[in-house]
Structures are given as C-alpha cells and as structure tokens.
Amino acid sequence: MLNQELLDILACPKCKSEQTVKDADGNEETKQVDLEYDRENNLLICNICRLKYRIEDDIPIMLIDEAESF
C-alpha cells in the first residue's frame, strides 16, 4: 500500500496531472488533479489521460509505454 506522502507528489508522466479549464468568462485556468489510487487492484489511475499505472511491490510503474488505457 502506498503512503499518502508519496501519493501527494506523484503526477501522471503524460499530462503532469494538469487539466486546463475555462471559467464562466472564458478565461483558461490550469488545475492540478490528483491521481486516483485503486487499492483493491493496485493501480494509479489518471482520468485525464485515461491511463492506468500498475504498482508492483509498493513501487508505482510510471512509464507511459507500460500504462494500460481504459
């Protein structure tokens, strides 16, 4: 199981866990989005890129080429 300190600093290597959104006035703003931690399946999930990164022996495998899309 990953500890919270590690989860707080991890970001998706593809999108850097940043999402650009527009406010009501049309101004763009970049938001930091956390990776979702699926403890049951031992995965980190990026809902922006729609990629799942596996975790092996409590080590996140954050390689884009080894991620699984969903």
Contacts in CASP RR format, 6 or more apart in sequence:
PFRMAT RR
TARGET T0000
AUTHOR 0000-0000-0000
METHOD contacts of the structure
MODEL  1
MLNQELLDILACPKCKSEQTVKDADGNEETKQVDLEYDRENNLLICNICR
LKYRIEDDIPIMLIDEAESF
1 39 0 8 1.000
1 58 0 8 1.000
2 37 0 8 1.000
2 55 0 8 1.000
2 58 0 8 1.000
2 60 0 8 1.000
6 60 0 8 1.000
7 34 0 8 1.000
7 35 0 8 1.000
7 37 0 8 1.000
8 34 0 8 1.000
10 35 0 8 1.000
10 44 0 8 1.000
10 60 0 8 1.000
10 62 0 8 1.000
11 17 0 8 1.000
11 18 0 8 1.000
11 32 0 8 1.000
11 35 0 8 1.000
12 35 0 8 1.000
12 46 0 8 1.000
12 48 0 8 1.000
12 49 0 8 1.000
12 51 0 8 1.000
12 53 0 8 1.000
12 62 0 8 1.000
13 62 0 8 1.000
13 63 0 8 1.000
13 64 0 8 1.000
14 46 0 8 1.000
14 49 0 8 1.000
14 51 0 8 1.000
14 64 0 8 1.000
14 67 0 8 1.000
15 46 0 8 1.000
15 48 0 8 1.000
15 49 0 8 1.000
17 32 0 8 1.000
17 33 0 8 1.000
17 34 0 8 1.000
17 35 0 8 1.000
17 46 0 8 1.000
17 48 0 8 1.000
18 30 0 8 1.000
18 31 0 8 1.000
18 32 0 8 1.000
18 33 0 8 1.000
18 48 0 8 1.000
19 30 0 8 1.000
19 31 0 8 1.000
19 33 0 8 1.000
19 48 0 8 1.000
20 28 0 8 1.000
20 29 0 8 1.000
20 30 0 8 1.000
20 31 0 8 1.000
21 28 0 8 1.000
21 29 0 8 1.000
21 31 0 8 1.000
22 28 0 8 1.000
22 29 0 8 1.000
23 29 0 8 1.000
33 47 0 8 1.000
33 48 0 8 1.000
35 44 0 8 1.000
35 45 0 8 1.000
35 46 0 8 1.000
35 53 0 8 1.000
36 44 0 8 1.000
36 45 0 8 1.000
36 46 0 8 1.000
36 47 0 8 1.000
37 43 0 8 1.000
37 44 0 8 1.000
37 45 0 8 1.000
38 44 0 8 1.000
38 45 0 8 1.000
38 52 0 8 1.000
42 54 0 8 1.000
42 55 0 8 1.000
42 56 0 8 1.000
43 52 0 8 1.000
43 53 0 8 1.000
43 54 0 8 1.000
43 55 0 8 1.000
44 52 0 8 1.000
44 53 0 8 1.000
44 55 0 8 1.000
44 60 0 8 1.000
44 62 0 8 1.000
45 51 0 8 1.000
45 52 0 8 1.000
45 53 0 8 1.000
45 70 0 8 1.000
46 52 0 8 1.000
46 53 0 8 1.000
50 69 0 8 1.000
50 70 0 8 1.000
51 64 0 8 1.000
51 67 0 8 1.000
51 68 0 8 1.000
51 69 0 8 1.000
51 70 0 8 1.000
52 67 0 8 1.000
52 68 0 8 1.000
52 69 0 8 1.000
52 70 0 8 1.000
53 60 0 8 1.000
53 61 0 8 1.000
53 62 0 8 1.000
53 63 0 8 1.000
53 66 0 8 1.000
53 67 0 8 1.000
54 60 0 8 1.000
54 61 0 8 1.000
54 66 0 8 1.000
54 68 0 8 1.000
55 61 0 8 1.000
END
